[in-house]
Amino acid sequence: EPPFLYPDLKLESCFAMSRNQTKVTVSEPELLNTGGSPRRKVLVLYTGGTIGMLKGPDGSLRPEPGALRQRLQKLEELNQDLFPQCYMEEFDPILDSADMCPEDWCTIASCIERHYYDFDGFVVLHGTDTMAYTASALSFMLEQLVKPVILT
């Protein structure tokens, strides 16, 4: 078990909280940069935010599943042995951070727990509207971890 602050905390109990939206699922990790060093691995968890949006026909930004993954896979800089191998998981549906709730914090923590021993660090891509709340919640849920978790 990963060294979470409260080892008796069952993350599954977080999912009992009510939510007016569709249940969020998370994809399996997909390698973004085959040229990265296999000696180090980072998991990028894309929950939502402007970074992964595309312009719609009317010019407004909208979430597009898989779009961020495709853009990141094209970055030549990531395909160097200097960089760790980066894997990506994506929330489905991609969330507007204004709609984030405690259940989503638990989904993030659960992803980190599930992959704790597979990766050297974690990057959570998150919209800005509720990032401070998510960071606060995760800081308590993941307090005893010795691996970096970056929320951006």
C-alpha positions as CSV (number, residue, x, y, z in Angstrom):
1,E,0.0,0.0,0.0
2,P,1.2,3.5,-0.7
3,P,2.1,5.5,2.4
4,F,-1.0,7.6,2.6
5,L,-1.6,9.7,5.8
6,Y,-4.7,7.7,6.8
7,P,-4.0,4.1,5.9
8,D,-7.5,3.1,7.0
9,L,-9.0,5.6,4.6
10,K,-10.8,3.7,1.9
11,L,-10.8,5.9,-1.2
12,E,-13.8,3.9,-2.4
13,S,-15.9,5.6,0.3
14,C,-15.3,8.9,-1.4
15,F,-17.3,7.7,-4.4
16,A,-20.4,7.4,-2.2
17,M,-20.8,11.2,-2.3
18,S,-23.6,12.4,-4.4
19,R,-22.9,14.0,-7.7
20,N,-25.3,15.6,-10.2
21,Q,-23.0,14.7,-13.1
22,T,-22.0,11.6,-15.0
23,K,-19.5,9.3,-13.1
24,V,-16.0,10.1,-14.1
25,T,-13.8,7.3,-15.5
26,V,-10.1,7.4,-16.2
27,S,-8.3,5.9,-19.2
28,E,-5.4,3.5,-18.8
29,P,-1.9,5.1,-19.0
30,E,-0.7,5.7,-22.5
31,L,3.0,6.4,-23.3
32,L,3.5,9.9,-24.8
33,N,7.2,9.8,-25.6
34,T,8.8,6.6,-26.8
35,G,12.2,8.4,-26.9
36,G,12.1,9.3,-23.2
37,S,14.3,7.5,-20.7
38,P,12.7,4.2,-19.4
39,R,14.8,4.6,-16.2
40,R,12.3,7.3,-15.0
41,K,8.5,7.4,-15.5
42,V,6.0,10.2,-14.9
43,L,2.2,9.9,-14.9
44,V,0.3,12.9,-16.3
45,L,-3.3,12.9,-15.2
46,Y,-5.4,15.2,-17.3
47,T,-8.6,16.2,-15.5
48,G,-9.5,19.2,-17.6
49,G,-8.5,22.9,-18.1
50,T,-7.8,25.2,-21.0
51,I,-4.5,23.5,-21.8
52,G,-6.4,20.6,-23.5
53,M,-9.2,22.5,-25.2
54,L,-9.7,23.3,-28.9
55,K,-11.6,26.1,-30.6
56,G,-15.1,25.1,-31.6
57,P,-16.8,26.2,-34.8
58,D,-18.1,29.3,-33.0
59,G,-14.7,30.2,-31.8
60,S,-15.3,29.2,-28.2
61,L,-13.0,26.8,-26.4
62,R,-14.3,23.3,-25.7
63,P,-12.8,20.1,-24.2
64,E,-11.8,17.6,-26.9
65,P,-10.9,14.1,-25.7
66,G,-7.5,13.0,-26.9
67,A,-6.5,16.4,-28.2
68,L,-3.9,17.1,-25.5
69,R,-2.4,13.7,-25.8
70,Q,-1.9,14.2,-29.6
71,R,-0.3,17.6,-29.1
72,L,2.1,16.3,-26.4
73,Q,3.1,13.3,-28.5
74,K,4.2,15.7,-31.2
75,L,6.6,17.6,-28.9
76,E,10.1,16.7,-30.0
77,E,11.6,17.9,-26.7
78,L,9.8,15.1,-24.8
79,N,11.4,12.5,-27.1
80,Q,14.9,12.8,-25.7
81,D,16.7,10.5,-23.3
82,L,17.1,13.4,-20.9
83,F,13.4,13.3,-20.2
84,P,11.5,10.6,-18.3
85,Q,9.0,8.5,-20.1
86,C,5.7,10.3,-19.7
87,Y,2.4,8.4,-19.6
88,M,-1.0,10.0,-19.7
89,E,-4.4,9.2,-18.2
90,E,-7.4,11.3,-19.1
91,F,-10.6,11.9,-17.3
92,D,-13.8,11.0,-19.1
93,P,-15.6,13.3,-19.3
94,I,-13.0,16.0,-19.2
95,L,-14.1,18.3,-16.4
96,D,-14.5,22.1,-16.1
97,S,-12.7,22.7,-12.8
98,A,-15.6,24.9,-11.7
99,D,-17.6,21.7,-11.5
100,M,-14.9,19.7,-9.5
101,C,-16.2,18.1,-6.3
102,P,-14.8,15.9,-3.5
103,E,-15.6,12.8,-5.6
104,D,-13.1,14.1,-8.3
105,W,-10.5,14.6,-5.6
106,C,-10.9,11.0,-4.6
107,T,-10.6,9.9,-8.3
108,I,-7.3,11.8,-8.6
109,A,-6.0,10.3,-5.3
110,S,-7.2,6.8,-6.4
111,C,-5.3,7.1,-9.7
112,I,-2.1,8.1,-7.8
113,E,-2.7,5.2,-5.3
114,R,-3.3,2.7,-8.1
115,H,-0.1,3.7,-9.9
116,Y,2.1,4.7,-7.0
117,Y,4.7,2.0,-7.5
118,D,4.7,2.2,-11.3
119,F,5.8,5.9,-11.5
120,D,8.5,8.2,-10.1
121,G,6.2,11.2,-10.0
122,F,2.8,12.6,-10.9
123,V,1.6,15.7,-12.7
124,V,-2.1,16.6,-12.4
125,L,-3.4,19.0,-15.1
126,H,-6.3,20.9,-13.7
127,G,-8.2,24.0,-14.5
128,T,-7.7,27.1,-12.4
129,D,-11.2,27.7,-11.0
130,T,-10.9,25.2,-8.1
131,M,-7.2,24.2,-8.2
132,A,-6.6,25.6,-4.7
133,Y,-9.4,23.4,-3.2
134,T,-8.1,20.3,-5.0
135,A,-4.5,21.0,-3.9
136,S,-5.6,21.4,-0.3
137,A,-7.7,18.2,-0.3
138,L,-4.9,16.2,-2.0
139,S,-2.3,17.6,0.4
140,F,-4.2,15.9,3.2
141,M,-5.0,12.7,1.3
142,L,-1.5,12.2,0.1
143,E,0.5,13.7,3.0
144,Q,3.0,10.9,3.6
145,L,4.0,10.3,0.0
146,V,7.7,10.5,-0.9
147,K,7.1,11.0,-4.6
148,P,6.3,14.4,-6.1
149,V,2.7,15.3,-7.0
150,I,2.5,18.5,-9.1
151,L,-0.8,20.2,-9.6
152,T,-0.9,22.7,-12.4
